[in-house]
Structure formats: C-alpha cells, structure tokens
Amino acid sequence: MMRQHPFRRRRGLASALLVAALSACGGGSETGAGQPAAATAPPDATTAAGKARVAGRRTHAFDRQGITALAVARDGHSVAVASSDGRVRLMDGSASQELRLVAGPGKVAVTGLVYSADGRLLVAIGRDSGAQVWDVASGTRRFSLRGHEHALRAVAASADGAVVVTGGEETRVMLWDGRSGRLHAVLSGPTDFVDALALSADARWLAAGDASGRLLVWDLAARPLPAAAPAGTGGHAGANGALAGASTGAGLGARWAAPATTPATTPAASHTGAHTGAIAALAFAGNTGLLASAGRDGQVLLWHVGPAGAHLLHRLTGQRGGVRSLAFNPTATLLAGAGDDGRLLVWDVATRSVRHTVQASTRAVNVVAFGAGQAVLIAGDAQDRVSAWTLAP
C-alpha cells in the first residue's frame, strides 16, 4: 500500500525527483530481437521528402497539459518543475516550497528537464527547436543548444551529466557534449517523431522510442562517436558553458576527443511490433542493462540490453490505458508507471508483479518519479497538481 505524503499544496505547486524527461505522440510491425537496423537511413523530417513522409504518418500532436516535466538535482537539494504554459519553477529538495521562478509563462510548452551533474545548470527543452540552459542559482539563461529544426519532445542525460541527448519532431537524435555544450553527433534510425529517450547511467546505451512504435538502441561505447565539431559548426555554448560538473576522467567524453573510425550513427538494434502505438516513455535501471518501455498502447515491457542487442524479457500487467511515464527507484528493485487513467502502479522488478496501486488523479498523470531516498513516489498530473506518497515496506 501507499501512504499519502503530507506535502502542503500551494498554488501552481508541482514537483518530482530523479532526473526525468517527458515526451508524447502515435503508430506500429516486427523485426527480430537484436537484428541490426537497415543500412539506409529514413528521410529526415527537415528535408522536402522527409516532410512529405512525416505529413502522412500517424503522428500524434503533443497534448500534455499541467505538469509536463520534473527533475531533481543529483544532491537532492532542489527540484525543477515545468508546466505546459512554459513556466519552469525551482523547488526545495522536499518539493514543499517554491524557491523561485526560473522561466515565466510563455508561448512554448516545456517538454523535458535535466540537471547538470553539479546541480548548477538546468537544461529545458520545449516546443521550439532549442534547449535552453539556465543557471539555477541566479535564474538567468546561460546559453542555448541549437541544432534541431523542429519542436523537441524528449531529453536524457547520463548520470554524470557528461552526455545530453535530445530528440523530437524529426527523425534525428542529437548527442551533446555535456562538458562543452557542443553538438557531437547526429544519430539516424528513427522513422517517425522521437517521443522518448533514455541513457544508461554510464552512457553506454542509448534508447529511443518513436511515434511509429519503434524501439532503437545504440551502443555508444562499441562504436566511437565522431570527434568534436569545430567551433561554430554545431550547437552553441556561452562562456563557461559546461553542462557537466567536475571531469570524471576516461569515458564517453574522452572518446569524443579522438578521431572516429566507425561512427555510431545507426542503431545496433531496432525493434518494431512489440509496441503497437507510440512509445511515450523509456527508463534504464542504472547500469544493469534493464530497460523499460511504455506507450499509448498501454503496454509496459522489460528488455535486456547488451552487446547481443535488445531482447524482450517480459510484458508487465495491471495498467489500464496509455502509459506516459516510467521511473526506476535508485536500487532498480521497483518500477513505477503512470498514465491516462490517473493511476500509479509500482512493480516489483524481481517478481514482475504489482506491489502498489493508487488512484493519484481524476485526470491523466504525466510524470512519475522516485525520491532520492526511494521511499517517496511523486506524481504530477494534467491539472498542474503534484502529489507524493510514502511507499510502505
């Protein structure tokens, strides 16, 4: 069971924990598990042919209202909240008090948030083509990441903030160097709008879900990425515009500095048919190789991702209707999901059975996340409300 957490509601209050990113949209067929993607990349939505193809696809308009994105600083001291009216607010670590307004209401809805590793910067993507980077302490905009030509729907970051990935209403996924803010790679493979992205904690695996129900996985370690783009050729960062905190030494950032011989521009695995509608949420369980996917078809699937590809493990049960958000707890023992029916479900990863169920809202729940202490589950709904529950042992 769950116990309602005694958070005090304030006007416009919204909150959540864990680095979280949201997205939305719709369409579906089948390729074998672990099979390589087709060598020919699909037409990009930014070309004339690509625009014609996109116009005929079963894409779904971005329709989320209320709370649309949530993120928690790595140290747990602050929580960022975004709403469909464009506001981005900063809350204290308990999400009980609003500290400041980072961005006021505007014409562009915010669709995703991620913090830098040191918690000093906040990346916000939205219904325009750029990612805005804000200084958390001052509330000022530091710089923008620009390279996409269409609205963004999904963002993800590695645990150390060294890698930031963006995608949206085109058939490209862009990888950014979190230390410099530069664009380092443009990945191909999606055949429709990119509605969900997830990175494993160490940035080894990147997963993307598109509006046609296709799941794609890239092995970023096995296939080194292209060297850093020359200054002025992609992305933009202002002075001191690093998204990550202190250097973590060897890793993906180091590989980016070396010339690439086998660019990771196409996915190592591609799957269609498992989902019959748009994939709206993806989540990796740390560095375990366990990936969860969910979508408008109401399915929640567990996958194992590794050098041999991505293999379907299990179809979870209990949900009713489309699923909009997924989150693993820090120890990867629980998986939470929320969606159109306003309920929260928490599955035991080991037994793959439902451990907790709660009717969180009379409206759709757009986002769910675990607190850093993993005993608290927080959800934001379409009415711009947030609720929190303490999970019983």
N, C-alpha and C positions, 0 to 999 in steps of 0.2 A: 504494500500500500504506500501511498504518499501522504505526507502531512503538509498542509498549506504553510508556506513560509511567511512569517509576519512582516512582509515588506509593506511600508506605507505607500499608498498610491498618491501620486501628485499629478497635477495637470500636465498631460503630454509625457508622462514618465514612460521610459522604455529601457530595457536592459538585457544583458546576457553575458555569457562567459565563453572562454576559449576563442581562438582566432576562428571566425566563422565568416562564410561568404554565401550569399544567396543568389539565386537566379530563377528563371521560369521559361516555359514555351512548348509545342507538339508534334508527331508522326511515326513507322516501323518495318524485318526479314532475317536470314540466318547464315552466318559463316561459322566454320569450325573453331573451337576454342584454340587460342594460341596461333592461329594462322596469320601470316603476315598480311599487312594491308596491301591493297592494289598499288602497283607502282605508279600508276597515273593519278596525279592529284586532281580532285574535283575542281570545276571552275570556281574562282573566288568571287565572292559577292560584290567585290569592288570593281570587277570588270563588267563589260556590257553583257557578255554571255552569262556571267555569274549572276547578275541582277535578274536576267530573264529566268534563270533556273530558280532562284530564290523566290521570285514572284509566284511561281507555280507550286511551291512546296507547302506542306501542311504545317507551316509555322504558326505559332500562337502568340498573340500580342502580349506584351508584358502587362499583367493585370493585378499586380500586388498592391494592396493598399495598407495603410497603417505602418507598422514596423516592418522594414524591409531588410535590415542588416544589423548585425551586432558583432562586436569584437572586444576581447579583453586583453589588456596589456600582459605581457609574459610574467611580470612580477605580481600580477593580480591587483595592483593598486588603483587601476582606473578601468572603466568600461566605456566604450564608444557605442552610440546608438544612432541609427539612421532611420528616417521616415520617408514615406512616399512623396511628401511635399518638399523634399530636398534638404530638410534640416539634418544636421549632424550635431549631436549633443554629447558632452563628456560627463560621465557619472563617476562617483567614487567607487571603490572596489566592491562595496556591498550592493551597488546599484540602488541605494536608497536615497541618494541626494544628488541633484544636478549641480555640477560644478560650473559649467559654462556652456555657452552656445558656440560651437566651432564654426558652423555654417548655418545661416538663416534660411527660411523658406525661399524657394526659387522655382524656376520652370522645369528643372531637371531632377527627376527622382534618383535617389542614391540606391544602387542595387548591390553593393558589396563593400566591406571594410576589412582591412588587415592592419595590424600594428607592426612597426619595426621591432627588432629584437630587444632594443633597449627601451622601448616604450615612448621614445621621444617624438616619433613621427607616426602619422596615421595616413594610410592610403585609402582614398574613397573613389570608387568607380560609379558611373551613373549612366543616365540615358543620353549622354553625349558620347563623344569618341575618346575622351581623355580620362586619365586617372589623376586626381588631384592629391597632392601630398601636403599635409597640414602639420604645423608644429604644435604638439599637444600642450606645451606649457603656455605659449603665447596666444594660441588660437589663430595664428596667421598662416596663410598659404605660402609654402616654401617654393614649390615648383610643380610642374606637370609632367606626366609621362605620356608622350604622344606618338602614335604610330598607326593606331586603328583609324578607320574612316567611317565607322558606324557605331551605333549605341552599344555599350558594354553591358553584359549580363552576369559575368562570373569573374571572380578573382580568387587566387590562392597564394599562399606563401609557405616557404619552408620554415621549420621550427626556429632556425637562427636568423630568419629574415633575409638571408643572402640571395634567395631566388623569389621573384614575384612573377606570377603568371596571370595573364588577362585574356578574356575571350568575350564574344558577343555576337552581334547580328552580321556576321560574315563567316567564312569558312577558314579562318586563320586563328591560331593561338600564338600569342607573343610572350616570350620569356625575357625578363628584365634582370639585369644585374642589380641586386639589392644594395650593393656597396657603392655603386656609382650612379645608379638611375639610368644607365644606358640600355638600349634595346640590344639584345644579343642574338636572338634567334626568332625566326618566324616559322612556325610549325604548320604543316599541312596534314590533311587527313579527314577532318570533319566534312560531311556532305550537307550540312544544314547549320542553322544558328547554334552556337555553343552556349548551352544553358547551365552547365555545371563543370567545375574544375576541382581537382584535389591533388595535393602533393604529399608524398610520404614525408615524415618528419625530417629525414636526411636528404630530401630532394632527389632520391634515386629514381623514384617512379612518379610519373605524371599521368593522371587520368582525366579524360574529358568526356562529357556526355552531350550529344547534340539533339536537336529538335526532332530528328527522324528516329530516335531511339537507339542510336549507335553509340557504343562504348569504345573508346580508343585509349590505349596505354602506350606510353613512351618510356623506354629505359634510357634515362639521361646519362647514366654512368657508362653503359656499354657502348654508346655511340656519342663520342665527344661533340660538344656544340661548337659552332663556328666561333672564331676569335672575336673579340670585342669590336663593335662597329666603330669606325673612325669618328672622331668628334664631329657633330653636326649632321651625321647621316641618319641618325635614328634616335628617337627619344630625346628628352631634354631634362637636364638637372641643373639647378642653380648652384650657387656657392655652397660648399659643404653638403651637397645633396646626396648623402648616402642613406639608403633605406635600412641597412643592417647596423648592428651595434659593432662591438669590437670584433676584429677579424678572428675567425675560428680556424685559421691555418688551412691545411690542404682540404680540398673538397671541390664542389662544382665550380666555385668562384675561381679556384686555381686553374681548373681545366679550361675555363673560358679564356684565360690569358695565353694559352698555347694554340698554335695553328691546328686546325681541324682537318682530318683526312676523310672522315665518314660522318658528315653532319647528321644529327638526329632530327631531320626534318619530317620524316614519315614515321608513323607509329609502329611499334614492334608487334602489336596485336590489335585486332579490330573485330568487334562482335556486333552483329545485328540479329534481331529476332528474340533475344531474351526479354527485352522491353518492347511493348507494342505501342508505346507513346513516348513523348519527350522525356528524357532523363533530366529531372529537376534538381537532384541532389546527389553528391558523392562525398564520401569520407573515408580517409585512410586511418587505420588503427596504429598510430605511431609508425614504427619501422618493422612491424610484424608481417607485412605483405598482405594483410587482410584489408579488403576494400568492400565498402557497402555502396550500393546504388539504389536509387528510388526514383519514381516518376509519376506522371499523370495517369498511368495505367494501374496505379495502386499497389504495384509490386515493390517489395524490398528484397534485394538479392545480395548474397555474400559471395565474394570472389577471392581466390588466392592469386596474387600477382607475384611472378618470379621470372627468372631467366627463360623459362619454357613458355612464358606467355601468361595470359589471364584465364583462369578456369573457374567456371561456376561451381560453387560448393553447395549452396542451399537457398531455398526460397522461404523467407520468413512469413508467418501468418499472423493475423489479428487485426490488420488495418482495414479500414473501410473507406474507399475513395482515394483520390490522388494524394501523394506524399510530397511535401515541399521542402523538408529539411531533415538532415541526419547529423548525428554527433556521437562520437565515441567518448567514453569517460577517459581520464588520463591513463588508467591502467589497462584499457582496452578489454575490460570484462563486461561492460554494458554498452548497448547501442540504443540511442533514443531517436524516435522519429515523430514527426508532426505533419499535419496536412489539412486537407479540405474539410474534414469532419470535425475539426476543433479538438480532437483528442490527442493526448500524448501517450505513446507506447514506449516501454523500455524493455528490451530483450536481454536475456542472459546470453552472452556470446558463447559460453561453453555448452549450454544445453539447447540453445537456439529457441527458447520458449519465452513467452511474455511473462515478465516478472512484475511489472507495474502498469496500470492503466488509469488515466484520469481524464475527465472531460474538462479541458482547460478553457474553452471558449465556446460561445454560440456561433462564432464565425471561424473562418479558416485561421490556422496558426501558421505563420510564415517562417518562423525560425525557432529552433530549439538548441540548447547548448548546456553543457555541464559546467559547474563551477570548478575552480582550481582544486578545491578540496574534494571534489567528485561526489559529495553527498547532496548537493543542491542542483536542481534542474530548473532552468529558466526558459520561459517561452514568451514570444511576442506575437500578437495577433493582428488581424486586419482592422481592428478598431483602435489601433495605436495604444494598446494596453499591454502591460507586462505582468506576468505572474511568476512566482517562484515556489518550488516545493522542496521539502527535505525528504530524501529517499529513506525509507525505513530499511534497516539491515535485512 
